[in-house]
Amino acid sequence: MEIDAGGGPVPPRDLPDLLGRLVRQDPDAVVALDKGPDGATVPVSRTELERRVAALTGELRKAGVGPGDCVAVWLPNWSDALVWQFAAAAVSAHVVGINTRYNVTEVAHVLARARPELVALAHDFHGLDLLRRLREAVDQASSPAPAVVLVPGPGRERPAAEEIAASDVGRGAWTPDPDAAPGDPAVPDPQALAVAFTTSGSTGMPKLAAHRAAGVLSHAVADAAALGIAPGEHVLCALPLSGTFGHTLAMAALAAGGVCVLEPVFDADAVLDDMAVHSVTHVACGDDLMARLAEAWRARPRDLSSWRWWGAADFQGRARELAQWAAEAFGTTTCGVYGSSELFALTAAWPPDEPAPGRWAGGGRLVSRAIEVRVVDPATGKVLPHGQEGELQFRGPNVVDSYLGDAEAAGRAFTGDGWFRSGDLGRLTADDAFVYVVRMGDALRLRGFLVDPAEIEQRLAEHPDVRTAKVVGVPGPDGATAAVGFVVAVDGQEPDPAELRRWCARTLAGFKVPAAVQVIGAMPTTNGPNGVKIRADVLREWAVRSMDQSESRPSRQ
């Protein structure tokens, strides 16, 4: 942190200024550790990152990308994703991350809502044909085709001219030149949108929650302090940078002067090796990923004595068990955290001196005094006192500024007096601290991603042989939440459950495809004050019974 004439800290004025300060403090310090195609570590210095950002900034200006424009970043956890974030912010544009698992329909939805000028596309990554998916998505999307920028990734050769030409989906294609001239410097607008994250909406397709650059920057600085990341410490970046959890942690590491240990593919053994070799101090992830790390460590222990802090999201109810394991094995302090695409991840975290096991619960103390939280009765809107459960609502610089392609969504998301409706149930323990209880809706946590079951239900119902569909979540054989679909067939039809799963896989990401589908004669229902409703509790019982019986192909109930 730079100091003013009075001896006080001067916060960075914008994202490029944050990077510039890191370079001025120690130009040769490592800022990120990439993975080459052979798995070897590729260190990235602060100076190199700044040079690549300057070069890409010049190329974006040359391509006509400027204030208010959107850039889609379809990359794994490479330092290139950081380069694109900083370069877009430098020209007052914003990025929207696309998960490498996304399928055609999901990508088409992002293209239609965000209307990006170009798509930064991972070239030859992990055997994924992202270009094919993009072509099909462009055909589906009701928006102009974007330019394509092929990004080779760390330690890889630039694509050949014919590969670049073949990547054109209607608006040209090129590949970044790390030696491109930076062009004339410009002062970015900190009030311009900088990043948007996909999040499940009531329609079953993702909303795109966008945040201003000033919010990204202030939240990164606040998280760096709240998490206690020291300069030079290594932070594990295993969650996708395209999502708010991974993005927020990486930005906090940069704001602290730390090192991002980037994992483009989650392989538990490789991640543990990196944690040991690079003396990782901070990890933030759900208990689903941590359970995989614990299992791999028990099979082959490593020295993880440097691991000081785990920011835990209790997606599967295993945080307590894993927190005890980490504490006993390495002396690691586990702190429950809270956040969302609309609020940034790590909006709150319990301090390390908070007693366990309360410290392991979701929620925590707000990371910034600029953020406010209250709890209200969801039926009446009455503000509730400490200790009473209600909807968590927030105000502050971390709160979503707009939804790309959906001007009316913000109106639905905010109260009349300007508080964001989180849709989460919780209770205050202090004016700036709260306990998260549960999601008020029926969202499913699949492979660490929050998924609206309506999205899967919508796809099942699109099958010509299906009349009605309902999806519930139950514990699968590995303890993770599994989506189980129930469908009522069109009269006279008998759809094959395996075919229905294949039907879903054609347009949905793999983690959204139901683990099982059952064809039933009729949905169990109940007559409520608002009409007839399907009894999800009964379907969950049926799904659990089916899982317990380990039926490979569920039969008709």
Summary of the structure (lengths in Angstrom):
residues: 557
radius of gyration: 23.4
end to end distance: 63.5
largest distance: 81.0
contacts: 1927
relative contact order: 0.09
helix: 31%
strand: 29%
